[in-house]
Amino acid sequence: MADERVSLSGFLEYQRQTLAMKCAGLTTEQLREKAVPPSAMSLLGLVRHLADVERSWFRNVMNGEGIRNYWGRRPDGELAEFDVDEADPGEAFDVWREACARSRDIVDAAESLDVVGHFGDEGFSLRYVLTHMIEEYARHNGHADLLRERIDGTTGE
């Protein structure tokens, strides 16, 4: 029987692997393919988004690093992670994998799940962050499942 940290980390890792599986074997054009108008969502955009979510919750909230988002902002101030028309999938996956690795290191180094990180004046336990990340990935993996099915008919976990 796994302890709580092992269980939460395992469920998060499963969600990460599910995202990678949804993107496997696709061309650059397929990874950039948008859902349906007016949505800008694409598999590549999801990878870029989740790299930033990893960075935000683990490096910034839990580790207090203050790292800026990876993909910058558009002129209107909105985050640019879903702007993938010219985006390089290799770069996006490298950044995402590195963000996941840093997140794992932060979780492993934490004294307990009760360690608290901060966003402004609000505190979040590592337990909360891991649970939130599982939810974040699970929601976006649902999007990824629909995107992948639309692209080539592939379904499953």
C-alpha positions as CSV (number, residue, x, y, z in Angstrom):
1,M,0.0,0.0,0.0
2,A,1.5,3.3,-1.1
3,D,1.6,6.3,1.1
4,E,-0.2,9.5,0.2
5,R,2.8,11.3,-1.5
6,V,3.6,8.2,-3.6
7,S,-0.1,7.9,-4.5
8,L,-0.5,11.5,-5.5
9,S,2.8,11.6,-7.4
10,G,1.8,8.4,-9.2
11,F,-1.5,9.7,-10.3
12,L,0.1,12.9,-11.5
13,E,2.7,10.9,-13.4
14,Y,0.0,8.8,-15.0
15,Q,-1.7,12.0,-16.2
16,R,1.6,13.3,-17.6
17,Q,2.1,10.1,-19.5
18,T,-1.4,10.2,-20.9
19,L,-0.7,13.6,-22.4
20,A,2.5,12.4,-24.0
21,M,0.6,9.4,-25.4
22,K,-2.1,11.6,-26.9
23,C,0.6,13.5,-28.8
24,A,2.7,10.5,-29.9
25,G,3.2,9.8,-33.5
26,L,1.7,13.1,-34.9
27,T,3.2,15.5,-37.3
28,T,4.0,19.1,-36.5
29,E,0.9,20.2,-38.4
30,Q,-1.3,17.7,-36.6
31,L,0.1,18.9,-33.2
32,R,-0.7,22.5,-34.2
33,E,-4.2,21.7,-35.5
34,K,-6.8,23.7,-33.7
35,A,-10.0,22.3,-32.2
36,V,-12.9,24.2,-33.7
37,P,-13.4,27.9,-34.1
38,P,-13.3,30.0,-32.1
39,S,-11.1,27.8,-29.9
40,A,-7.3,28.2,-30.2
41,M,-6.8,24.9,-28.4
42,S,-4.4,22.3,-29.9
43,L,-2.4,19.4,-28.6
44,L,0.8,21.5,-28.9
45,G,-0.9,24.4,-27.1
46,L,-1.9,22.0,-24.3
47,V,1.8,20.8,-23.9
48,R,2.9,24.5,-23.8
49,H,0.2,25.4,-21.3
50,L,0.9,22.5,-19.0
51,A,4.6,23.3,-19.1
52,D,3.7,26.7,-17.7
53,V,1.3,25.2,-15.2
54,E,4.1,23.0,-13.9
55,R,6.4,26.0,-13.7
56,S,3.8,28.2,-12.0
57,W,2.7,25.8,-9.3
58,F,5.9,24.0,-8.5
59,R,8.7,26.4,-9.1
60,N,6.9,29.6,-8.3
61,V,4.3,28.7,-5.7
62,M,6.1,25.9,-3.9
63,N,9.7,26.9,-4.5
64,G,9.3,30.7,-4.5
65,E,11.4,31.1,-7.7
66,G,9.5,33.8,-9.5
67,I,10.2,32.3,-13.0
68,R,8.3,34.0,-15.9
69,N,6.1,32.0,-18.2
70,Y,7.9,30.2,-21.0
71,W,5.9,31.5,-23.9
72,G,5.5,35.1,-23.1
73,R,2.5,37.3,-23.7
74,R,0.7,38.5,-26.8
75,P,0.4,42.3,-27.5
76,D,-3.1,42.3,-25.8
77,G,-1.5,40.9,-22.6
78,E,-2.9,37.4,-22.8
79,L,-0.6,34.4,-22.4
80,A,0.8,33.1,-25.7
81,E,1.1,29.4,-25.0
82,F,-1.8,28.6,-27.4
83,D,-0.3,30.6,-30.2
84,V,1.3,27.6,-32.0
85,D,1.2,28.5,-35.7
86,E,5.0,28.9,-35.7
87,A,5.8,26.9,-32.5
88,D,8.4,24.2,-32.5
89,P,7.0,20.9,-31.1
90,G,10.5,19.7,-30.2
91,E,11.1,22.8,-28.1
92,A,7.7,22.6,-26.4
93,F,8.2,19.0,-25.5
94,D,11.7,19.6,-24.2
95,V,10.5,22.5,-22.0
96,W,7.5,20.4,-20.8
97,R,9.7,17.4,-19.9
98,E,12.2,19.7,-18.1
99,A,9.4,21.4,-16.2
100,C,8.0,18.0,-15.2
101,A,11.5,16.9,-14.0
102,R,11.9,20.1,-11.9
103,S,8.5,19.5,-10.4
104,R,9.4,16.0,-9.5
105,D,12.6,17.2,-7.8
106,I,10.6,19.8,-5.8
107,V,8.1,17.2,-4.7
108,D,10.9,14.7,-3.7
109,A,12.8,17.4,-1.8
110,A,9.7,18.6,0.2
111,E,9.7,17.6,3.9
112,S,6.1,16.6,3.7
113,L,2.8,17.2,1.9
114,D,2.0,19.8,4.5
115,V,4.8,22.1,3.2
116,V,3.2,25.4,2.2
117,G,4.1,27.6,-0.8
118,H,2.6,31.0,-1.5
119,F,1.0,32.9,-4.4
120,G,0.7,36.4,-3.1
121,D,-0.8,36.3,0.3
122,E,-2.4,32.9,-0.3
123,G,-0.8,29.7,0.9
124,F,-1.1,26.3,-0.7
125,S,0.1,23.0,0.7
126,L,2.0,20.6,-1.5
127,R,-0.9,18.2,-1.0
128,Y,-3.2,20.8,-2.6
129,V,-0.8,21.5,-5.5
130,L,-0.5,17.8,-6.3
131,T,-4.2,17.3,-6.2
132,H,-4.8,20.4,-8.3
133,M,-2.2,19.3,-10.9
134,I,-3.9,15.9,-11.2
135,E,-7.2,17.7,-11.9
136,E,-5.6,20.1,-14.3
137,Y,-4.0,17.3,-16.4
138,A,-7.2,15.2,-16.2
139,R,-9.3,18.0,-17.6
140,H,-6.9,18.8,-20.3
141,N,-6.4,15.2,-21.2
142,G,-10.1,15.1,-21.9
143,H,-9.5,17.9,-24.3
144,A,-6.5,16.1,-25.7
145,D,-8.6,12.9,-26.2
146,L,-11.2,14.8,-28.3
147,L,-8.5,16.6,-30.3
148,R,-6.7,13.4,-31.1
149,E,-9.9,11.7,-32.1
150,R,-10.6,14.6,-34.4
151,I,-7.1,14.4,-35.9
152,D,-6.9,10.7,-36.7
153,G,-9.6,8.8,-34.9
154,T,-7.4,7.5,-32.2
155,T,-9.1,7.0,-28.8
156,G,-8.3,5.5,-25.5
157,E,-6.7,6.3,-22.2
